[in-house]
């Protein structure tokens, strides 16, 4: 079936904002942060990532509940997207020579809040722009084209950095601006063409009533049995997914040694994951139509379990590239189908509120995994065993997920 204008506009936003997560969060910002003389360790950036995640996790259900009112969703989306764009651009104007790394971190945290906040409403627009039958395909295409499109601004940034000097901040600063411009350009279609179709009619004291609805939903969420079971399963297996995304490089470095992995090799691994994820996310969406969404999520979980086992035996850089390909084959698919599966089982008029809860579970994911990996390494003295320690997360997620109805559930 041909995609509608609304579906294409929604997918294009994923092409834009994926540039932020790849270029800024993963690659450019950590390097610029490390250029400040008064920064003790690049790992300190992890604390500020956590602050941004906690902020948006706390705000998301409240904002989502308010945004369920008629004509509110797009306003919230525009506000957070604008916050992300402005603060991403602002990163380019904080130089290491100034020594003000705190200002860089402030802009980064605000940009991350804008990015994640806009994603709450972007994800919930899925129920407005397509049908239940098309959700898997549209969601998968969003992740797929987001992965492949993000390579373009990232590649432009890398070329500029290479020619201007790997140790010169100017290339990275231009990279921030390129990323913001790319993200902003692909935000225009969704603002122009996508409208909120499912909503709650306005009522007196909307803020107070939003808190009441949030309280009632939280108190009664067990009544939404399918939603509750899915969220528990999602928290477990997405914790494992996010842990691998964040820890694959530190794990590879610890196992193979820092001398085996230079900057270009690490960037190469990242590109492999992005490139492989593109066709595989589309493939997952197509196979979900034939074998069901739930079946393909199970396939993704099992792929991650096998990847963890394989990672235990890596002995060379080429093994890391193979591991990256395995991860990339499941990463986009499991994320896309989790989003579309959830969109099908929640009440559509309260989609923002329920995606607020979805965002909480997503943001607090990767809290258990990295801690377990670090603890395992400390106790055993061998980093190899740490990758095996997150397999129970996937197994537990798989067990809980199999408690869900085998057929695609309808709204309660």
KEFI-982389 format. One record per residue: x, y, z negated of N, C-alpha, C in turn; residue in three letters. Coordinates in steps of 0.02 Angstrom, whole numbers, padded with zeros to 5 digits, always signed. Example, Ala and Ser with C-alpha at 12.3 -4.5 7.8 and 13.67 -1.06 7.14 Angstrom:
KEFI-982389
+00660-00284-00390+00615-00225-00390+00660-00165-00390ALA+00642-00112-00354+00684-00053-00357+00645+00002-00394SER
end
This chain:
KEFI-982389
+00042-00060+00000+00000+00000+00000+00044+00062+00000UNK+00026+00111+00042+00065+00172+00047+00058+00214-00015UNK+00113+00245-00037+00111+00287-00096+00073+00352-00082UNK+00036+00376-00131+00000+00439-00124+00048+00497-00138UNK+00025+00558-00123+00066+00617-00136+00081+00624-00210UNK+00031+00609-00253+00041+00613-00326+00093+00562-00349UNK+00089+00501-00322+00137+00449-00341+00208+00468-00319UNK+00214+00493-00258+00281+00513-00233+00309+00571-00275UNK+00266+00619-00293+00289+00676-00333+00312+00653-00402UNK+00276+00605-00430+00295+00578-00496+00362+00542-00492UNK+00371+00502-00440+00434+00465-00431+00493+00513-00421UNK+00482+00567-00385+00535+00616-00372+00562+00647-00436UNK+00519+00655-00486+00545+00683-00549+00596+00636-00580UNK+00586+00571-00574+00635+00523-00600+00701+00530-00562UNK+00697+00547-00498+00758+00558-00459+00797+00619-00486UNK+00760+00667-00513+00792+00727-00539+00820+00719-00609UNK+00778+00695-00655+00801+00693-00724+00852+00638-00739UNK+00855+00587-00695+00906+00535-00704+00976+00562-00697UNK+00983+00617-00661+01049+00649-00654+01074+00673-00721UNK+01029+00695-00764+01049+00719-00830+01078+00662-00872UNK+01041+00607-00876+01063+00552-00920+01128+00522-00896UNK+01139+00521-00830+01201+00491-00804+01259+00540-00809UNK+01250+00601-00782+01305+00648-00777+01322+00681-00843UNK+01272+00706-00878+01285+00744-00939+01298+00698-00999UNK+01248+00657-01015+01253+00616-01075+01310+00564-01072UNK+01315+00530-01015+01362+00474-01010+01432+00496-00992UNK+01439+00543-00946+01505+00556-00918+01535+00625-00935UNK+01502+00679-00916+01534+00745-00918+01542+00773-00989UNK+01487+00772-01027+01489+00805-01092+01540+00775-01140UNK+01545+00707-01146+01595+00680-01192+01666+00702-01175UNK+01681+00710-01110+01748+00731-01090+01761+00804-01110UNK+01711+00848-01096+01718+00919-01114+01722+00926-01190UNK+01683+00889-01226+01683+00891-01299+01753+00874-01325UNK+01785+00826-01294+01852+00806-01315+01907+00856-01298UNK+01891+00906-01256+01940+00957-01237+01948+01010-01291UNK+01903+01013-01339+01908+01063-01393+01962+01040-01442UNK+02008+01085-01457+02064+01068-01501+02042+01052-01572UNK+01986+01084-01594+01964+01074-01663+01913+01018-01670UNK+01909+00975-01619+01866+00915-01623+01910+00856-01642UNK+01892+00822-01696+01933+00767-01721+01926+00704-01680UNK+01864+00689-01659+01853+00627-01621+01793+00634-01575UNK+01799+00605-01515+01743+00604-01468+01684+00566-01497UNK+01698+00519-01541+01645+00478-01571+01598+00519-01613UNK+01621+00579-01635+01577+00622-01675+01515+00643-01636UNK+01519+00640-01570+01462+00658-01528+01403+00611-01542UNK+01418+00551-01565+01365+00503-01581+01318+00529-01635UNK+01346+00566-01683+01303+00594-01736+01252+00642-01707UNK+01273+00683-01658+01228+00732-01629+01178+00700-01581UNK+01198+00645-01550+01150+00605-01512+01094+00580-01557UNK+01114+00558-01617+01065+00533-01665+01018+00588-01688UNK+01045+00648-01699+01004+00705-01720+00951+00720-01667UNK+00972+00722-01604+00925+00736-01549+00871+00682-01546UNK+00892+00619-01554+00844+00563-01550+00794+00567-01607UNK+00817+00582-01667+00773+00586-01725+00724+00643-01717UNK+00748+00701-01692+00704+00759-01682+00646+00742-01636UNK+00662+00712-01578+00610+00699-01530+00565+00641-01552UNK+00594+00593-01589+00554+00537-01614+00502+00561-01665UNK+00522+00609-01706+00476+00636-01756+00422+00680-01723UNK+00443+00719-01673+00397+00765-01640+00350+00731-01591UNK+00372+00677-01559+00336+00649-01501+00264+00629-01515UNK+00248+00593-01569+00178+00574-01578+00133+00634-01592UNK+00160+00684-01628+00121+00744-01643+00108+00783-01579UNK+00161+00794-01540+00153+00830-01477+00107+00792-01429UNK+00116+00726-01427+00075+00686-01383+00002+00689-01400UNK-00014+00690-01464-00083+00693-01486-00115+00759-01466UNK-00080+00814-01475-00106+00880-01455-00114+00884-01379UNK-00066+00855-01342-00066+00859-01269-00120+00817-01237UNK-00155+00774-01276-00210+00736-01247-00270+00779-01230UNK-00273+00840-01257-00328+00885-01241-00323+00908-01168UNK-00379+00925-01139-00383+00945-01069-00335+01002-01053UNK-00297+00995-00998-00252+01046-00971-00191+01060-01016UNK-00177+01017-01064-00120+01029-01109-00057+00991-01086UNK-00067+00933-01055-00010+00889-01040+00042+00924-00997UNK+00020+00956-00942+00068+00987-00897+00104+01045-00930UNK+00068+01082-00973+00099+01139-01007+00157+01115-01052UNK+00145+01061-01088+00198+01034-01131+00256+01007-01088UNK+00238+00974-01033+00290+00948-00989+00334+01004-00962UNK+00304+01058-00938+00342+01114-00910+00386+01146-00964UNK+00359+01153-01025+00399+01184-01079+00462+01144-01093UNK+00455+01079-01101+00513+01038-01119+00561+01030-01061UNK+00534+01024-00999+00579+01021-00941+00619+01086-00935UNK+00586+01143-00945+00621+01208-00941+00674+01213-00996UNK+00658+01189-01056+00707+01189-01111+00768+01149-01091UNK+00757+01090-01063+00812+01047-01042+00854+01079-00988UNK+00822+01109-00939+00857+01140-00883+00899+01200-00905UNK+00869+01243-00946+00904+01303-00969+00965+01285-01012UNK+00956+01237-01057+01011+01218-01102+01065+01178-01066UNK+01046+01139-01016+01096+01104-00976+01140+01154-00938UNK+01108+01204-00909+01145+01258-00875+01191+01295-00924UNK+01166+01305-00985+01204+01342-01036+01268+01307-01056UNK+01269+01240-01049+01330+01202-01065+01390+01226-01025UNK+01376+01252-00965+01430+01274-00920+01465+01337-00945UNK+01435+01372-00992+01462+01436-01013+01496+01434-01082UNK+01507+01373-01107+01544+01365-01170+01611+01334-01153UNK+01663+01372-01160+01730+01350-01140+01769+01322-01200UNK+01810+01271-01190+01852+01245-01245+01899+01297-01273UNK+01919+01346-01232+01963+01399-01256+01930+01440-01311UNK+01864+01443-01311+01829+01482-01363+01832+01448-01430UNK+01839+01381-01429+01840+01343-01492+01772+01332-01522UNK+01719+01358-01490+01652+01353-01518+01617+01288-01497UNK+01644+01232-01520+01613+01169-01502+01543+01162-01532UNK+01530+01198-01587+01463+01195-01617+01410+01222-01569UNK+01428+01274-01530+01381+01302-01482+01368+01252-01425UNK+01421+01218-01404+01413+01166-01352+01365+01111-01377UNK+01375+01090-01439+01333+01038-01467+01261+01062-01475UNK+01252+01125-01495+01184+01152-01502+01147+01150-01435UNK+01181+01173-01381+01150+01171-01315+01136+01099-01294UNK+01182+01054-01311+01172+00984-01292+01112+00953-01328UNK+01107+00964-01393+01051+00937-01431+00985+00964-01404UNK+00982+01029-01390+00921+01059-01364+00905+01033-01294UNK+00958+01022-01253+00946+00995-01186+00920+00923-01191UNK+00946+00885-01239+00923+00816-01249+00851+00814-01274UNK+00833+00861-01317+00764+00866-01341+00718+00883-01282UNK+00740+00930-01240+00701+00948-01181+00692+00890-01133UNK+00747+00854-01121+00746+00796-01076+00698+00742-01103UNK+00706+00724-01166+00665+00671-01195+00593+00693-01204UNK+00583+00757-01224+00515+00782-01233+00477+00782-01168UNK+00508+00804-01114+00475+00804-01048+00458+00733-01027UNK+00501+00685-01046+00489+00615-01027+00427+00585-01060UNK+00410+00609-01120+00349+00585-01152+00289+00597-01107UNK+00284+00659-01082+00227+00678-01042+00233+00653-00971UNK+00294+00647-00947+00306+00617-00881+00282+00544-00881UNK+00303+00505-00931+00282+00436-00935+00206+00430-00939UNK+00175+00473-00979+00102+00468-00989+00064+00491-00927UNK+00095+00529-00882+00063+00547-00819+00052+00486-00775UNK+00085+00431-00790+00078+00370-00751+00005+00348-00747UNK-00033+00358-00802-00103+00337-00801-00146+00384-00760UNK-00121+00444-00745-00158+00493-00707-00147+00489-00631UNK-00090+00462-00611-00071+00467-00541-00080+00402-00502UNK-00097+00347-00536-00103+00284-00500-00152+00237-00535UNK-00165+00180-00505-00211+00130-00532-00172+00076-00569UNK-00208+00036-00609-00176-00019-00644-00140-00066-00596UNK-00170-00077-00537-00141-00123-00488-00075-00097-00460UNK-00068-00031-00456-00009+00000-00426+00045+00018-00478UNK+00028+00013-00543+00073+00040-00594+00142+00008-00594UNK+00146-00058-00586+00211-00091-00586+00254-00065-00529UNK+00225-00060-00470+00262-00037-00412+00286+00035-00420UNK+00241+00079-00442+00258+00150-00449+00310+00160-00503UNK+00301+00127-00561+00348+00134-00616+00417+00108-00596UNK+00418+00050-00561+00482+00021-00539+00516+00066-00488UNK+00477+00095-00443+00506+00141-00394+00536+00203-00428UNK+00503+00226-00481+00529+00283-00518+00599+00269-00545UNK+00607+00213-00580+00672+00195-00606+00722+00181-00550UNK+00700+00145-00498+00745+00126-00444+00773+00187-00408UNK+00730+00231-00385+00753+00289-00348+00788+00339-00395UNK+00770+00337-00458+00806+00378-00507+00878+00356-00513UNK+00889+00290-00516+00958+00264-00520+00999+00284-00460UNK+00973+00273-00400+01013+00285-00340+01021+00360-00326UNK+00969+00400-00340+00973+00472-00327+01022+00506-00374UNK+01027+00482-00435+01071+00514-00484+01144+00509-00464UNK+01160+00462-00420+01229+00455-00397+01251+00516-00356UNK+01204+00549-00321+01221+00604-00277+01249+00664-00315UNK+01213+00694-00364+01242+00750-00401+01303+00729-00442UNK+01302+00667-00466+01360+00642-00504+01421+00637-00459UNK+01410+00612-00397+01465+00607-00350+01492+00675-00330UNK+01447+00723-00320+01468+00792-00304+01511+00819-00361UNK+01489+00808-00422+01526+00832-00481+01595+00800-00485UNK+01599+00735-00472+01663+00699-00476+01712+00726-00423UNK+01687+00739-00363+01730+00767-00310+01758+00835-00332UNK+01714+00877-00359+01737+00943-00382+01788+00937-00438UNK+01775+00891-00485+01821+00881-00541+01889+00856-00516UNK+01887+00811-00468+01949+00782-00441+01992+00837-00407UNK+01960+00878-00366+01998+00928-00329+02017+00989-00372UNK+01977+01004-00422+01992+01062-00465+02039+01042-00522UNK+02046+00976-00534+02091+00952-00587+02053+00916-00641UNK+02072+00853-00653+02038+00812-00703+02044+00842-00773UNK+02098+00880-00785+02109+00908-00851+02086+00981-00855UNK+02053+01006-00803+02028+01075-00802+01953+01075-00814UNK+01929+01118-00858+01859+01118-00878+01813+01144-00823UNK+01839+01184-00776+01797+01217-00727+01756+01168-00685UNK+01785+01110-00667+01750+01061-00628+01691+01032-00666UNK+01701+01019-00730+01647+00992-00772+01592+01044-00781UNK+01611+01107-00788+01561+01160-00797+01517+01167-00735UNK+01549+01164-00676+01510+01166-00615+01464+01104-00610UNK+01489+01047-00636+01449+00986-00638+01385+00994-00678UNK+01389+01031-00734+01329+01044-00774+01278+01083-00732UNK+01302+01133-00696+01257+01175-00655+01227+01135-00598UNK+01268+01093-00565+01243+01050-00511+01188+01004-00537UNK+01199+00975-00596+01150+00930-00626+01085+00967-00640UNK+01089+01026-00668+01029+01065-00684+00991+01084-00621UNK+01027+01105-00569+00994+01123-00506+00959+01063-00475UNK+00992+01006-00476+00962+00944-00449+00899+00925-00487UNK+00904+00926-00552+00847+00910-00596+00790+00959-00583UNK+00805+01023-00580+00753+01074-00569+00719+01067-00502UNK+00758+01052-00450+00730+01045-00382+00677+00990-00379UNK+00692+00933-00412+00646+00876-00409+00591+00881-00462UNK+00590+00935-00500+00535+00947-00547+00478+00983-00512UNK+00492+01018-00458+00442+01059-00424+00383+01017-00398UNK+00393+00959-00365+00336+00921-00339+00286+00898-00393UNK+00311+00876-00450+00265+00852-00502+00224+00909-00531UNK+00255+00969-00536+00218+01027-00561+00164+01047-00511UNK+00178+01043-00447+00131+01065-00396+00076+01014-00382UNK+00091+00950-00384+00045+00900-00357+00013+00853-00407UNK+00037+00851-00469+00010+00804-00518-00034+00840-00568UNK-00093+00811-00580-00141+00841-00627-00161+00790-00680UNK-00181+00814-00737-00205+00771-00792-00277+00752-00779UNK-00289+00687-00769-00357+00663-00754-00391+00632-00815UNK-00351+00605-00860-00379+00575-00921-00363+00621-00980UNK-00414+00639-01017-00403+00688-01071-00461+00686-01121UNK-00451+00722-01175-00503+00733-01225-00526+00805-01218UNK-00591+00816-01221-00617+00883-01214-00595+00927-01273UNK-00582+00992-01259-00561+01038-01313-00612+01040-01370UNK-00586+01053-01429-00629+01057-01488-00600+01108-01537UNK-00640+01131-01584-00615+01180-01633-00557+01150-01674UNK-00512+01193-01695-00454+01174-01736-00417+01114-01706UNK-00393+01122-01644-00361+01065-01609-00299+01037-01644UNK-00259+01081-01676-00198+01057-01709-00216+01013-01768UNK-00262+01037-01810-00283+00998-01869-00315+00932-01848UNK-00359+00935-01797-00392+00875-01774-00342+00827-01741UNK-00289+00853-01710-00238+00810-01680-00202+00770-01734UNK-00186+00803-01790-00154+00768-01845-00201+00715-01873UNK-00266+00729-01875-00314+00680-01900-00318+00620-01854UNK-00319+00632-01789-00320+00577-01741-00257+00535-01745UNK-00201+00569-01753-00137+00534-01760-00137+00490-01823UNK-00162+00518-01878-00166+00480-01940-00210+00419-01932UNK-00269+00428-01900-00316+00373-01892-00287+00319-01846UNK-00254+00340-01792-00224+00292-01746-00169+00252-01780UNK-00126+00288-01818-00072+00254-01852-00099+00205-01904UNK-00152+00225-01938-00182+00183-01991-00216+00122-01960UNK-00244+00131-01901-00284+00078-01871-00251+00044-01811UNK-00186+00055-01804-00153+00030-01743-00155-00046-01740UNK-00160-00079-01797-00165-00152-01796-00228-00175-01762UNK-00279-00130-01758-00340-00149-01723-00328-00154-01648UNK-00279-00117-01624-00258-00123-01555-00207-00180-01552UNK-00232-00241-01559-00187-00298-01570-00135-00305-01515UNK-00156-00300-01452-00109-00308-01397-00056-00255-01397UNK-00077-00193-01410-00030-00137-01413+00020-00147-01469UNK-00004-00167-01528+00039-00176-01586+00091-00230-01574UNK+00068-00288-01548+00115-00343-01535+00168-00322-01484UNK+00145-00287-01431+00193-00266-01380+00245-00219-01409UNK+00224-00170-01451+00271-00122-01478+00323-00156-01522UNK+00303-00206-01560+00352-00243-01601+00402-00280-01556UNK+00376-00314-01505+00421-00349-01458+00466-00300-01422UNK+00438-00245-01400+00476-00194-01364+00532-00166-01407UNK+00517-00152-01470+00569-00125-01515+00629-00173-01519UNK+00614-00238-01522+00667-00287-01530+00710-00294-01466UNK+00676-00306-01410+00717-00319-01350+00746-00255-01320UNK+00712-00198-01327+00740-00136-01300+00798-00112-01344UNK+00798-00132-01408+00855-00119-01451+00917-00153-01422UNK+00908-00216-01401+00963-00252-01370+00984-00220-01304UNK+00936-00201-01263+00951-00169-01198+00991-00105-01209UNK+00966-00061-01253+01000+00003-01265+01068-00006-01297UNK+01075-00057-01339+01139-00071-01370+01191-00089-01317UNK+01172-00131-01270+01219-00151-01217+01237-00091-01173UNK+01187-00049-01157+01200+00011-01116+01252+00055-01150UNK+01245+00064-01216+01289+00109-01253+01355+00077-01273UNK+01355+00011-01281+01414-00021-01311+01456-00062-01262UNK+01434-00068-01199+01471-00111-01152+01542-00084-01141UNK+01551-00019-01136+01618+00009-01126+01661+00002-01189UNK+01636+00022-01249+01676+00011-01310+01693-00063-01321UNK+01645-00107-01305+01658-00179-01312+01714-00201-01265UNK+01708-00181-01201+01759-00200-01152+01827-00173-01171UNK+01829-00112-01196+01892-00081-01216+01924-00119-01274UNK+01881-00139-01323+01906-00174-01382+01932-00244-01364UNK+01898-00277-01317+01917-00346-01299+01977-00347-01252UNK+01978-00302-01202+02031-00303-01152+02090-00258-01169UNK+02078-00208-01213+02130-00161-01230+02123-00097-01190UNK+02140-00041-01220+02131+00024-01189+02173+00032-01125UNK+02229-00001-01122+02273+00006-01064+02244-00027-01001UNK+02195-00070-01010+02165-00105-00953+02110-00065-00919UNK+02084-00015-00954+02027+00023-00928+02042+00097-00926UNK+02052+00125-00866+02061+00197-00860+01994+00230-00844UNK+01995+00297-00839+01933+00335-00829+01897+00314-00764UNK+01934+00307-00710+01903+00290-00646+01873+00220-00646UNK+01905+00174-00682+01877+00106-00688+01811+00107-00725UNK+01809+00145-00779+01747+00151-00818+01692+00182-00777UNK+01709+00235-00738+01659+00267-00695+01637+00219-00640UNK+01683+00177-00617+01666+00127-00567+01616+00076-00593UNK+01625+00055-00656+01577+00009-00687+01509+00041-00692UNK+01507+00104-00711+01444+00141-00716+01409+00144-00649UNK+01447+00158-00595+01418+00162-00528+01391+00094-00506UNK+01427+00040-00522+01403-00027-00505+01335-00040-00536UNK+01328-00024-00600+01265-00034-00635+01209+00005-00601UNK+01223+00069-00584+01172+00112-00552+01152+00085-00484UNK+01201+00065-00444+01187+00042-00376+01149-00024-00376UNK+01170-00071-00419+01136-00136-00423+01065-00127-00450UNK+01056-00081-00497+00991-00071-00528+00939-00046-00478UNK+00961-00011-00426+00914+00017-00377+00871-00036-00343UNK+00901-00083-00305+00859-00133-00271+00826-00181-00320UNK+00860-00195-00376+00833-00244-00423+00770-00217-00458UNK+00768-00152-00472+00708-00124-00503+00649-00130-00455UNK+00660-00116-00391+00607-00124-00340+00586-00197-00335UNK+00636-00242-00336+00622-00314-00333+00579-00336-00392UNK+00596-00313-00452+00556-00330-00510+00484-00307-00502UNK+00475-00246-00475+00407-00220-00465+00368-00263-00416UNK+00400-00285-00362+00366-00327-00312+00351-00396-00340UNK+00399-00425-00376+00388-00492-00405+00336-00491-00460UNK+00329-00434-00494+00278-00429-00547+00209-00437-00518UNK+00200-00413-00456+00134-00420-00424+00118-00492-00408UNK+00171-00531-00394+00161-00602-00377+00159-00646-00439UNK+00204-00633-00488+00210-00678-00545+00185-00649-00611UNK+00164-00586-00613+00139-00549-00670+00195-00508-00703UNK+00175-00453-00732+00222-00407-00765+00257-00442-00823UNK+00217-00478-00863+00245-00511-00921+00299-00562-00903UNK+00287-00600-00850+00336-00650-00828+00403-00617-00811UNK+00400-00561-00776+00462-00527-00755+00498-00494-00814UNK+00461-00471-00864+00493-00445-00925+00530-00501-00960UNK+00500-00561-00962+00533-00619-00991+00597-00636-00952UNK+00594-00633-00886+00653-00645-00844+00709-00595-00862UNK+00689-00532-00871+00738-00481-00890+00771-00495-00957UNK+00731-00516-01006+00758-00531-01073+00807-00590-01069UNK+00788-00641-01032+00831-00700-01025+00897-00681-00990UNK+00893-00637-00939+00953-00614-00905+01001-00580-00953UNK+00973-00541-01000+01016-00507-01049+01047-00557-01097UNK+01010-00608-01116+01038-00660-01160+01098-00694-01126UNK+01089-00711-01062+01143-00743-01024+01203-00695-01017UNK+01188-00630-01006+01242-00580-01000+01283-00575-01064UNK+01249-00578-01121+01285-00576-01186+01331-00636-01194UNK+01306-00694-01174+01347-00755-01178+01407-00750-01132UNK+01396-00725-01071+01450-00718-01023+01502-00667-01046UNK+01478-00614-01080+01524-00562-01103+01574-00588-01154UNK+01556-00641-01189+01601-00670-01239+01665-00696-01207UNK+01660-00715-01143+01717-00749-01110+01757-00704-01064UNK+01743-00639-01062+01778-00595-01015+01853-00591-01033UNK+01895-00592-00980+01967-00588-00991+02001-00539-00944UNK+01962-00509-00896+01992-00462-00849+01942-00407-00831UNK+01967-00355-00798+01925-00299-00777+01872-00322-00728UNK+01889-00370-00684+01840-00394-00636+01781-00427-00670UNK+01793-00458-00726+01738-00488-00763+01689-00434-00787UNK+01716-00375-00803+01673-00320-00825+01628-00297-00768UNK+01656-00295-00707+01615-00275-00649+01559-00326-00637UNK+01575-00390-00645+01524-00442-00637+01471-00436-00691UNK+01494-00423-00752+01448-00413-00808+01404-00352-00795UNK+01434-00298-00768+01395-00238-00752+01341-00253-00701UNK+01357-00296-00652+01308-00315-00601+01251-00354-00632UNK+01266-00399-00678+01214-00437-00712+01169-00392-00752UNK+01199-00345-00789+01160-00297-00828+01116-00254-00783UNK+01147-00229-00728+01111-00186-00682+01052-00222-00649UNK+01058-00288-00639+01003-00325-00607+00940-00326-00649UNK+00947-00320-00715+00889-00323-00759+00870-00257-00790UNK+00918-00210-00794+00908-00149-00832+00848-00108-00807UNK+00848-00091-00742+00793-00051-00716+00727-00087-00718UNK+00728-00152-00703+00666-00190-00701+00633-00195-00769UNK+00671-00210-00821+00641-00219-00887+00616-00153-00915UNK+00651-00098-00899+00628-00032-00922+00565-00011-00885UNK+00564-00020-00820+00507+00001-00779+00445-00039-00796UNK+00452-00105-00801+00393-00147-00813+00368-00140-00885UNK+00413-00126-00931+00390-00113-01000+00346-00051-01001UNK+00366+00001-00964+00326+00063-00961+00258+00051-00929UNK+00257+00015-00873+00193+00004-00838+00149-00045-00877UNK+00179-00096-00909+00139-00143-00950+00104-00105-01005UNK+00141-00062-01038+00113-00022-01093+00058+00024-01068UNK+00069+00056-01011+00020+00103-00984-00046+00068-00969UNK-00044+00004-00953-00105-00033-00937-00146-00051-00998UNK-00114-00059-01056-00149-00085-01114-00171-00031-01164UNK-00152+00032-01152-00171+00085-01199-00234+00121-01174UNK-00272+00153-01220-00329+00194-01199-00304+00253-01158UNK-00329+00261-01098-00301+00312-01053-00315+00383-01075UNK-00371+00395-01108-00385+00463-01131-00337+00485-01187UNK-00306+00437-01220-00258+00451-01274-00187+00432-01253UNK-00173+00436-01189-00109+00411-01164-00049+00447-01194UNK-00054+00513-01203+00002+00550-01232+00016+00528-01303UNK-00038+00520-01341-00030+00498-01411+00003+00430-01415UNK-00019+00383-01373+00009+00316-01375+00080+00314-01346UNK+00094+00356-01296+00163+00359-01272+00208+00393-01323UNK+00178+00432-01368+00217+00459-01423+00243+00403-01467UNK+00201+00354-01482+00223+00296-01521+00275+00255-01482UNK+00263+00248-01417+00310+00212-01374+00378+00245-01377UNK+00378+00312-01377+00441+00349-01379+00477+00340-01446UNK+00438+00336-01500+00469+00323-01566+00508+00257-01564UNK+00476+00205-01539+00508+00139-01538+00569+00141-01491UNK+00563+00179-01436+00619+00184-01390+00677+00222-01420UNK+00662+00278-01456+00715+00320-01483+00750+00287-01543UNK+00712+00249-01583+00743+00217-01640+00774+00150-01621UNK+00766+00131-01556+00801+00072-01532+00876+00087-01530UNK+00915+00036-01528+00989+00042-01529+01015+00070-01595UNK+00974+00064-01648+00998+00079-01715+01026+00015-01746UNK+00989-00039-01739+01010-00103-01768+01070-00132-01731UNK+01065-00135-01665+01116-00169-01625+01187-00145-01636UNK+01202-00079-01626+01270-00056-01635+01297-00069-01705UNK+01253-00062-01756+01274-00075-01825+01292-00147-01836UNK+01252-00192-01807+01265-00264-01812+01331-00281-01777UNK+01342-00251-01718+01404-00264-01681+01465-00240-01721UNK+01460-00181-01750+01515-00154-01789+01529-00197-01850UNK+01475-00217-01885+01482-00259-01945+01513-00327-01928UNK+01490-00356-01873+01517-00422-01852+01591-00418-01837UNK+01611-00363-01803+01682-00354-01788+01723-00347-01851UNK+01696-00310-01900+01732-00300-01963+01739-00365-02002UNK+01685-00404-02004+01685-00466-02043+01728-00520-02011UNK+01727-00524-01944+01763-00578-01910+01833-00557-01888UNK+01843-00491-01881+01907-00467-01857+01917-00479-01782UNK+01862-00498-01748+01865-00513-01677+01805-00482-01642UNK+01817-00433-01598+01763-00397-01564+01720-00443-01520UNK+01749-00498-01498+01711-00543-01453+01647-00569-01486UNK+01650-00582-01550+01591-00609-01583+01535-00558-01589UNK+01553-00494-01584+01502-00442-01593+01448-00444-01539UNK+01467-00463-01477+01418-00464-01423+01367-00521-01433UNK+01389-00574-01467+01343-00629-01482+01293-00610-01536UNK+01312-00562-01577+01269-00544-01634+01204-00509-01615UNK+01201-00483-01552+01138-00450-01533+01090-00497-01495UNK+01113-00558-01481+01069-00607-01449+01006-00620-01489UNK+01010-00624-01557+00948-00633-01596+00895-00579-01584UNK+00916-00518-01568+00867-00465-01552+00826-00484-01490UNK+00860-00509-01439+00825-00529-01378+00781-00590-01391UNK+00806-00638-01429+00767-00698-01443+00705-00681-01483UNK+00713-00638-01534+00655-00618-01574+00605-00579-01532UNK+00630-00534-01489+00586-00497-01444+00548-00543-01397UNK+00583-00594-01372+00552-00643-01327+00497-00683-01362UNK+00511-00703-01424+00461-00741-01462+00398-00700-01474UNK+00407-00637-01496+00350-00594-01510+00313-00579-01445UNK+00350-00565-01390+00318-00549-01327+00275-00606-01302UNK+00296-00668-01315+00257-00726-01294+00193-00735-01333UNK+00182-00694-01386+00120-00694-01423+00065-00655-01386UNK+00086-00615-01336+00039-00575-01298-00003-00618-01252UNK-00062-00594-01233-00104-00631-01185-00066-00644-01120UNK-00076-00702-01092-00040-00719-01030-00064-00679-00971UNK-00129-00665-00968-00155-00623-00915-00147-00550-00934UNK-00144-00506-00883-00139-00435-00897-00199-00412-00938UNK-00187-00384-00999-00242-00363-01041-00274-00298-01017UNK-00336-00288-01034-00371-00226-01019-00372-00182-01080UNK-00392-00119-01070-00397-00073-01127-00446-00101-01178UNK-00432-00086-01240-00473-00112-01294-00543-00084-01289UNK
end
